[in-house]
Amino acid sequence: MSIGFFYNKLDWINRSVIKHLRTHNVNVEPININTFTLDVHNKHIFKHKLYINRVYPSSNLYSFNNLRFMLEIIRHIENLGITVINPFDSAYADYSKTESNNILEKYDIPTPHTLLFSNTESARRAAERITFPRIIKMDAGGRAINIFCANTKGEYSKIISKLGKEHLIHVEKFYKACKGYSTRLFILDYKFRYATKKTLVEGWIGNPARGSKTLPYTDAPVAVRKLGEDVAKVTKSEILGLDIIETKQFPVVVDVNSTPVFHPHDVILAGFDPSEKIADLIFSEYKKTG
């Protein structure tokens, strides 16, 4: 019995999860999504008892096709009756900003008011009827790549042009963080584990990839912690990194990430090794497969 580990980047967290899994005396096969071939008629290619999806929306060596490809692989594995951690619903919410907001909207979980456009022309025409400021993103992506804030119609039009024609364009209402930082939660096995604060760059974006600093947040409100657990449940995400803006009225979920990235310094921030905890969760699910 063994575990298949899909990835598109073997960074510290993925290498560390694999290392900790192997301490449980289980065979782990790393599978590079960019060199994998899906044969939908060959049922024997999926030989492992469990698969883990650690394909990031932010690390596309070739194109955003590998996200669509990973979703197809997950669907096929599920059709074979094999367990996948980060199943289809969870992965789709990770790979599409709009899909995650769709799911949360269904359960009355606060998310930014969202508009989705299939092309730049349609997005430009919307400038006549929307208010500002607005956050503009690629619908699929991570690490704050191609995320912008438009304060005027003119800024909005220029940003839309920058995104190009190959992406769905996700536009959402801007929410001001009343505490001066954004909040990141780590949820594991549907339970809150720890929170951090991200300082805001240019007053609106909290992401280390854009220069934010990450600080401990030991007194995160109970309501915020519970919100994270609720999001994990409705998106079917046993492993979840969640970004929240705490406004004066209520906390708003702004990013759902079932493939959260960690670095060695996160061990100090958390007070434990997130990679080891993730590996333990994967192994516990693996044992259930018999």
N, C-alpha and C positions, 0 to 999 in steps of 0.2 A: 504494500500500500504506500501511496506517495501523494505529494502535493504539487500541482502545477502553478507556477508563479509568473503571471503575465506582467510585463513591464515595458516601458519605452525609455527608461533612464535608470541605470544602476547607480544611484547616488548613495549617500551615507545611510539614509533611512531604509532603503530597500535592501542594501547589502546587510545591514544590521538585523533586519527582520529575518532574512534568510539564515543568517548565522545563528540567531536564537532558536529558530525552528529546528535547525539541525542538532542543537543540544538536546532536543527531545527524541533523538535517534529516529528521525523521520527523513526520508529521502525527499529533497526539494529540487524540482527542475525549473530553473529560470528560463522563461520563454520570451524572446524579444518579439514584440508585436510587429515590428517593421520587417522581420524576415520570416514571419509565420505564414503558412498557407492554409486556408480553411477549405477543406473538402467536405461538403455537406452530405456526401453519400458514404463517407468512410467513418463508420461509428467507432472504429478501433483506434483512431488517432488520439481520442481523448481517453487516455489510459489511467489517469489519476482519479483518486477517490474524491478529491476536492480541488477546486481552483480558487486562486485569489487574484483579483483584478487590481493591479497597482499601476495602470496606465494613466499617466497624467494628462489633463487637458492642456497643459502649458508646455509640453515637450514633444512637439511634432517635428520629426526629422524631415519629413517629406511634405505632408499637407494635413489638413484636418480630416482627411479621409480615414486616418487610422483610428480616430474616435468612432466614426461610423462603423468601421471595421470591427473594433472591439465590441461594440454593442451587438453586432451580428454574431460574433463568436459567443458572447454571453448567452444570447437567445438560443443558439444552437446547443450549448452545453446544458442549459436548463431544459430544453426539449428532450435531451437524453436522460434526464432525471438525475444529473450530477449536481452536487452542491457548489454554488459559486458565492464567495464572499465579495460583497459589492455586486449584488444581482442587478438585473436589467434596470429596475426602477431607480435604484440608488445610483448606478452609473450614469443613467440618462440625466438625473438631477445634477450630477457633478459636471457633465459635459455641456449642459444647456442652462444658461441663466434663466431663460424664460420657462423652461420645464420645471425648474425648482420652484419658481414663483407660482406656476400653475398649481403644483401639488399643495403648496402652503396656503394658497388662496382657498382651495377646496376645504381646508380645515380651519379657516379663519385665523391663521397665523399671520401676523403683520409682516408684509413685504412691501417694497416700494411699488407704487403705481407704475405699471409696465406697458410699454408699446413695443411691438416687434415688427420689423420691416424686412421684406425680402430683397429690396434693392435700394440703391442710393437715391434714385429719383423719387420713390415713394416717401423715403425718410425726409428728403428736402422739402417736399410739399407740406409735410406735417408741421413745419416750422411756423406756418401761418396760424395754427390753431392751438399750439401748446404754450405753456408758461415756462419761465426760466427762474432759477437754474435747473439744469438737467444733467444726469450722468449718462454718457454714451459709451457702450461697450460692444465688442464682438459677442455674439450670443454664446460662442464656445471659446474658452480660453482660461488662462490663469496667470499667476505671478504679475497681475496688474498690467499685462500686455494689452495695448490698445484700449485703455480705459481713460476717458476724458471727462472734464466738467465744462459745460457750456453755460455762460452767464447771460449771453445775448443770442439773438437770432443769427447774427453774423458769425459768431464763434461756432455756433451749432452747424452752420452750413459748411464751414471750413473743415470741421472735424469729420463730418459725414464723408466729405471728399477723401480725407486721409484713410478712412477705413477700407476703401476700395470696393470692388464689386463681387468679391468672392466670399463675403461673409454675410450672414444674417445680422441685422443691426438691432441691437437691444437698447432701448431708451427708457430711463426710469426717473422718477421724481427724486430730487436731492433732499436728503434729510440731514439736518445739522446735529452733530454730536454735542449734547449739552455738557458733557464732562471733558470735552477736549481731546478725546481719544476714541478709537474704535475698540471693540471687544472681540477677542477670539476665544472660543470654547473648544475644548477637546472632550468629546463624548466617546465612550467605549462600552460596548455591550449595552447600549442605550442608557448608560449612567454617566453623569457629569464627573469628570476627573480633575480638570484644572482649567484656569482661565488666565489670559494675559491681556495686557493693554498694548495697543499699538499707537504710537504718537502719529499725529496727522501731518502729512506733508502738504504744503500749500493750503492748509486749513481744511482739507477734505478727504485725502486718501491715506488710509492706514495699511501700508503694505511694505514689508522689509525690502522687497525687490525694487521699491521706489524710494528707499531711504528712511523708512519708518524705523524707530527703535522699539524693541519689544521689552516690556516691563512686567513684573509679577502683578497679579490682580487677585490677591488672596481673599478680598472681601466682596467678590462679585455677588450682587443681590440674588436671593433665593429665586425670585421670579425669573431672572435671566438664566439661571442654571436650569430651572424646570423647562423654560422655553427651549433650551438646547436639547433636552431629553425628548421633548415632544416632537421636535423637528426630526430627530434621529428615527423615531418610531414611524412617522408618517412617510418618510422617504426610504424606509427599510435599510437604514445605514447603521450597521453595527460599529463601524469605525467612521468618525465624523469630525472634521474641523469646521467650525461655524463662525462666520463673521457677523457681528451685530452692531448696530448703531443705537446707543441709548439716547433717545430724544427726551424732551421734557414731558411728552405725553406717554410714551410707551417704547419698549425696545423693538427695533425693526431688523429683520433678518436680511442681510445684503449679500451673503455668499454661502453656498452649501458645497462642501468639499469632502467627498467620501474617500479621497486619496490624499489626505493631509501630508505635508512635507515637514519633517523635523530635522534638526541639526544637533551636533553634540552639545551645544550650549543649552538646548531645550531640556536636557537631563538636569541641569542645575535649576532652571526656571521651574520645572515641574516637581522636582524633588524625587523623581524616579525616571527610569529609562522608557520613554514611550514606545520605542521599537521592541523592547522586551515584552511590554504589556500587549502590544498588537500581536506579537508572535504567540503569546500564551492564549489569546482569544482564538486565533486561527487554529492552534493545536487542539483546543477544546472542541471546536466545531468539527475538526478532522476526526477526533475520537468518536463523535456521534455517528459518523458514517459507517462505523463497524468495520 
